[in-house]
Amino acid sequence: MTAETQNLSFSVQGMTCGGCAKAVTKVIQKSDPEARVTVDLDKGRVDVQTIADSRVLAESITQAGYEAAAL
């Protein structure tokens, strides 16, 4: 049985450049290598299609040095 894909959104503070976007994407894809990640630096928002739990992803982003909260 496969887990269901869900659409998640996070408010992420501290992202300022493409390197930050890549770092956040990499952290998310450690939890779910198949995740589709869209980063909007101007809005400080990350949208994810994933099978991973939102709390796990928010914690992983925070541990990477950013402030993350599920929307």
Secondary structure as a PSIPRED ss2 file (coil, helix, strand):
# PSIPRED VFORMAT (PSIPRED V4.0)

   1 M C   1.000  0.000  0.000
   2 T C   1.000  0.000  0.000
   3 A C   1.000  0.000  0.000
   4 E C   1.000  0.000  0.000
   5 T C   1.000  0.000  0.000
   6 Q E   0.000  0.000  1.000
   7 N E   0.000  0.000  1.000
   8 L E   0.000  0.000  1.000
   9 S E   0.000  0.000  1.000
  10 F E   0.000  0.000  1.000
  11 S E   0.000  0.000  1.000
  12 V E   0.000  0.000  1.000
  13 Q E   0.000  0.000  1.000
  14 G C   1.000  0.000  0.000
  15 M C   1.000  0.000  0.000
  16 T C   1.000  0.000  0.000
  17 C C   1.000  0.000  0.000
  18 G H   0.000  1.000  0.000
  19 G H   0.000  1.000  0.000
  20 C H   0.000  1.000  0.000
  21 A H   0.000  1.000  0.000
  22 K H   0.000  1.000  0.000
  23 A H   0.000  1.000  0.000
  24 V H   0.000  1.000  0.000
  25 T H   0.000  1.000  0.000
  26 K H   0.000  1.000  0.000
  27 V H   0.000  1.000  0.000
  28 I H   0.000  1.000  0.000
  29 Q H   0.000  1.000  0.000
  30 K H   0.000  1.000  0.000
  31 S H   0.000  1.000  0.000
  32 D C   1.000  0.000  0.000
  33 P C   1.000  0.000  0.000
  34 E C   1.000  0.000  0.000
  35 A C   1.000  0.000  0.000
  36 R E   0.000  0.000  1.000
  37 V E   0.000  0.000  1.000
  38 T E   0.000  0.000  1.000
  39 V E   0.000  0.000  1.000
  40 D E   0.000  0.000  1.000
  41 L C   1.000  0.000  0.000
  42 D C   1.000  0.000  0.000
  43 K C   1.000  0.000  0.000
  44 G C   1.000  0.000  0.000
  45 R E   0.000  0.000  1.000
  46 V E   0.000  0.000  1.000
  47 D E   0.000  0.000  1.000
  48 V E   0.000  0.000  1.000
  49 Q E   0.000  0.000  1.000
  50 T E   0.000  0.000  1.000
  51 I C   1.000  0.000  0.000
  52 A C   1.000  0.000  0.000
  53 D C   1.000  0.000  0.000
  54 S H   0.000  1.000  0.000
  55 R H   0.000  1.000  0.000
  56 V H   0.000  1.000  0.000
  57 L H   0.000  1.000  0.000
  58 A H   0.000  1.000  0.000
  59 E H   0.000  1.000  0.000
  60 S H   0.000  1.000  0.000
  61 I H   0.000  1.000  0.000
  62 T H   0.000  1.000  0.000
  63 Q H   0.000  1.000  0.000
  64 A C   1.000  0.000  0.000
  65 G C   1.000  0.000  0.000
  66 Y C   1.000  0.000  0.000
  67 E E   0.000  0.000  1.000
  68 A E   0.000  0.000  1.000
  69 A E   0.000  0.000  1.000
  70 A E   0.000  0.000  1.000
  71 L C   1.000  0.000  0.000
